[in-house]
């Protein structure tokens, strides 16, 4: 039989695992990985990075480094959109709201430029 201390410890671990913020972060990571083509890299053998560089030319190929790069770019894009979203909560402080709006918009614009650059390198 488990002691009371062990049961409390297990209960605390379960509460930490089912923390809402942790689940949201895990969900964003899984969605970003699946959208970036990470499953394609896992299923098919990616070309070696030494011959093609980080980004493999052609829309039918993808390197593992390219998949990680696109995943990080998607996460940064979500972060930029999140900054724009939370800017409305700071309407009482116009300077901070403007800073959040500008920073989120710049991050989102840079992410779009980065994704377009990667796409243009592939075709």
Secondary structure, DSSP 8 states (H G I E B T S, - for coil): ---HHHHHHHHHHHHHHT-HHHHHHHHHHHHHHHHTTHHHHHHS----HHHH-SS-SSTT---HHHHHHHHHHHHHHHHHHHHHHHHGGGTT-HHHHHHHHHHHHHHHHHHHHHHHHHHHHH-
